Amino acid sequence: MKALSCLTKYSLAAASLVMASQVSADTVFGIYAGAGSWQSEYSGDVGQTSASLNDLGVDDNNNSFYYIAVEHPIPLIPNIKLQQNDISSRQTGTLSNDFNLNNQSFPAGTAVTTDFDLSYTDAVLYYEILDNWLNLDVGVTVRKYSGELIAQSLNASDSVDVDVTLPLGYARFQFDLPLTGFSAGAEANLIRYQDNSISDYSAKISYMFDSALDLGVEVGYKTASIQIDEDDVNTDIRLKGPYAAAIFHF
């Protein structure tokens, strides 16, 4: 994973220089939080000699996420958002082609149980470029994957740890419809290098209830792609589907 380590150092250094030239636009201290469920449809393949997720029996799954963000009026210091994203699946399927994970081969026709966990934690450092009924945030996401890929049959098993930290470019846009409680927006994280790319995009509609607690609901659609081609990790996984969340602000 040497390429990932080097890229992380250089990208974070560049992002820091960009951030230092911006000014945080928030005028009051605020805390934003939310928790929700993403109904994910999986596609793609995994392994050095790859097998499709369909062959491995991977089906739709509800994945959870939750976050908290803190915004402040202090210039030059970025706002911060922490988010945990759970992406996992355990399924059994019969291979139609040979499959290889790490050092273990599984021949075609074998029933294989796969257990993959590509859950990750995001720490987003961002600045508010616009902060009124039009909102624009830009910054960098530091994403840490902490999971594993496991394949088991009656006669063999092997696994690969997924322990990677990467920087991604971050942007969020939101349009607030004044005096209604409704808003619409989009959010994106992205990095591409060599034959690797990681990205996620979401579009949403939110409604904040007119109450003292500032509670609301959010519904949207999210897509994600995890394409890693390294010595010990080979994935080309895509996820997409609707999500719903409860949101809170004070």
ROMAR-858113 format. One record per residue (C-alpha): z, y, x; residue in one letter. Coordinates in steps of 0.001 Angstrom, whole numbers. Layout:
BEGIN
c3/c2/c1/aa
Z/Y/X/a .
...
This chain:
BEGIN
c3/c2/c1/aa
0/0/0/m .
-489/2315/3017/k .
-3246/4275/1268/a .
-916/5039/-1634/l .
1860/6241/684/s .
-410/8597/2641/c .
-2002/9957/-508/l .
1400/10644/-2019/t .
2495/12757/970/k .
-664/14879/1141/y .
-986/15345/-2625/s .
2612/16433/-3065/l .
2262/18929/-237/a .
-868/20417/-1801/a .
713/20520/-5242/a .
3743/22351/-3868/s .
1521/25077/-2413/l .
-261/25522/-5740/v .
3001/25636/-7675/m .
4528/28195/-5338/a .
1823/30677/-6335/s .
2597/30425/-10060/q .
5299/32063/-12143/v .
7291/30313/-14844/s .
6678/31993/-18178/a .
9603/30735/-20277/d .
11789/33602/-21462/t .
14760/31561/-22756/v .
16541/28425/-21647/f .
15438/25467/-23761/g .
15801/21714/-23929/i .
13153/19478/-25486/y .
13588/15765/-26139/a .
11794/12976/-27927/g .
11550/9227/-28403/a .
8802/7151/-29920/g .
6699/4020/-30098/s .
3106/3533/-28951/w .
1081/778/-30668/q .
-987/-262/-27656/s .
-4196/-2285/-27684/e .
-4865/-3877/-24267/y .
-8167/-4588/-22507/s .
-9336/-5178/-18924/g .
-8424/-7747/-16290/d .
-5943/-8541/-13502/v .
-5866/-10636/-10313/g .
-7837/-10906/-7065/q .
-10093/-13459/-8760/t .
-9673/-11694/-12047/s .
-9044/-12983/-15536/a .
-9475/-10860/-18640/s .
-6414/-9911/-20627/l .
-8055/-11620/-23595/n .
-8184/-14937/-21680/d .
-4551/-14481/-20700/l .
-3602/-14115/-24352/g .
-2477/-10492/-24084/v .
-2339/-8958/-27549/d .
-1387/-5630/-29092/d .
2162/-4532/-28366/n .
4532/-1735/-29365/n .
5662/99/-26235/n .
8494/2622/-26305/s .
8885/5960/-24527/f .
11449/8734/-24392/y .
11721/12038/-22558/y .
13746/15178/-21962/i .
12433/18516/-20651/a .
14324/21573/-19456/v .
12666/25010/-19418/e .
14150/28207/-17998/h .
13180/31832/-17232/p .
13705/31703/-13441/i .
10480/32694/-11601/p .
8929/30363/-9023/l .
11222/27435/-9878/i .
9288/24884/-11960/p .
10412/23481/-15273/n .
11095/19745/-15288/i .
10381/16897/-17663/k .
11648/13331/-17211/l .
9989/10542/-19172/q .
10421/6758/-19245/q .
7448/4681/-20397/n .
7834/967/-21111/d .
4612/-1063/-20824/i .
5042/-4818/-20874/s .
3710/-8020/-22405/s .
4444/-11745/-22241/r .
1710/-14010/-23603/q .
83/-17408/-23103/t .
-3660/-18102/-22988/g .
-6165/-20674/-21763/t .
-8381/-19557/-18871/l .
-12153/-19676/-19295/s .
-12662/-18853/-15574/n .
-10729/-19379/-12348/d .
-7873/-16916/-11853/f .
-6020/-15970/-8687/n .
-2788/-13960/-8469/l .
-1483/-13183/-4990/n .
-1741/-16533/-3153/n .
-1873/-18836/-6157/q .
-5028/-20118/-7878/s .
-5218/-21190/-11525/f .
-8398/-23141/-12398/p .
-10439/-22651/-15562/a .
-9054/-24565/-18530/g .
-5425/-24049/-17476/t .
-2871/-22752/-19982/a .
-1196/-19798/-18256/v .
1765/-17716/-19333/t .
1600/-14174/-18010/t .
4443/-11709/-17912/d .
3478/-8244/-16762/f .
5609/-5142/-16613/d .
3880/-1904/-15661/l .
6681/359/-16852/s .
7049/3686/-15067/y .
9150/6810/-14825/t .
7585/10287/-14703/d .
9157/13379/-13181/a .
6940/16325/-14182/v .
7283/19665/-12382/l .
5326/22317/-14248/y .
4839/26023/-14879/y .
4127/27728/-18181/e .
921/29726/-17803/i .
922/30698/-21496/l .
4049/30721/-23665/d .
3510/32067/-27182/n .
1492/30625/-30091/w .
-841/29355/-27372/l .
958/27234/-24773/n .
-470/26026/-21464/l .
1499/24099/-18831/d .
156/22901/-15469/v .
1848/21057/-12646/g .
2275/17712/-10959/v .
3687/14405/-12170/t .
5514/12147/-9722/v .
5115/8668/-11225/r .
7088/5631/-10075/k .
6007/2169/-11198/y .
8781/-425/-11126/s .
7547/-3745/-12436/g .
5821/-7020/-11671/e .
2983/-9348/-12587/l .
3893/-13034/-13106/i .
1617/-15993/-13881/a .
2922/-19494/-14645/q .
1355/-22822/-15578/s .
2805/-26347/-15724/l .
2004/-26895/-12041/n .
2062/-23491/-10380/a .
3455/-19976/-10490/s .
3257/-16759/-8489/d .
4146/-13101/-8848/s .
3396/-9644/-7465/v .
5847/-6758/-7388/d .
4518/-3401/-8536/v .
6609/-771/-6750/d .
4453/2320/-6248/v .
5091/6080/-6347/t .
2127/8396/-6954/l .
1461/12088/-7666/p .
-818/12951/-10598/l .
-2203/16245/-11783/g .
-601/17360/-15055/y .
-1730/19659/-17877/a .
-592/20281/-21441/r .
-2051/22562/-24109/f .
-499/23318/-27490/q .
-1527/25556/-30373/f .
1254/26613/-32766/d .
260/27550/-36294/l .
2570/30534/-36962/p .
5130/30355/-39803/l .
4219/26765/-40755/t .
6091/24484/-38338/g .
2831/22732/-37457/f .
1280/22523/-34001/s .
-1511/20576/-32330/a .
-2099/19840/-28689/g .
-3187/17572/-25874/a .
-1652/16304/-22634/e .
-3103/14627/-19548/a .
-2096/13041/-16228/n .
-4755/12045/-13695/l .
-5357/10902/-10124/i .
-8457/9343/-8529/r .
-8897/8192/-4924/y .
-11191/5652/-3261/q .
-11602/2774/-5761/d .
-8346/3559/-7564/n .
-7591/5712/-10564/s .
-4653/6197/-12899/i .
-4862/8387/-15971/s .
-3494/8929/-19450/d .
-4548/11300/-22190/y .
-3000/12069/-25564/s .
-3789/14252/-28570/a .
-1115/15068/-31121/k .
-35/16888/-34269/i .
3614/17934/-34603/s .
5794/19328/-37363/y .
9213/20948/-36876/m .
11448/21019/-39933/f .
12980/24345/-40933/d .
16564/23450/-40069/s .
19359/24506/-37742/a .
18896/21365/-35627/l .
15193/21891/-34821/d .
14228/18300/-35583/l .
10613/17264/-35944/g .
8046/14499/-35970/v .
4947/13952/-33885/e .
1972/11645/-34376/v .
-972/11201/-32052/g .
-3352/8956/-30186/y .
-3000/7987/-26535/k .
-5207/6246/-23978/t .
-4274/5076/-20492/a .
-6046/3434/-17558/s .
-4442/1689/-14566/i .
-7089/771/-11979/q .
-5582/-288/-8645/i .
-7466/-2198/-5958/d .
-5070/-2888/-3077/e .
-4269/-5947/-968/d .
-1358/-7069/-3117/d .
-2094/-5436/-6493/v .
-5373/-5713/-8399/n .
-5456/-4357/-11936/t .
-8011/-2812/-14249/d .
-5993/-2371/-17424/i .
-6763/-26/-20300/r .
-4527/794/-23238/l .
-5189/2796/-26361/k .
-3667/3324/-29751/g .
-1671/5590/-32072/p .
1912/6655/-31491/y .
4715/8297/-33448/a .
7825/10049/-32186/a .
10894/11954/-33296/a .
11248/15252/-31414/i .
14121/17675/-30890/f .
14502/21193/-29476/h .
17391/23539/-28889/f .
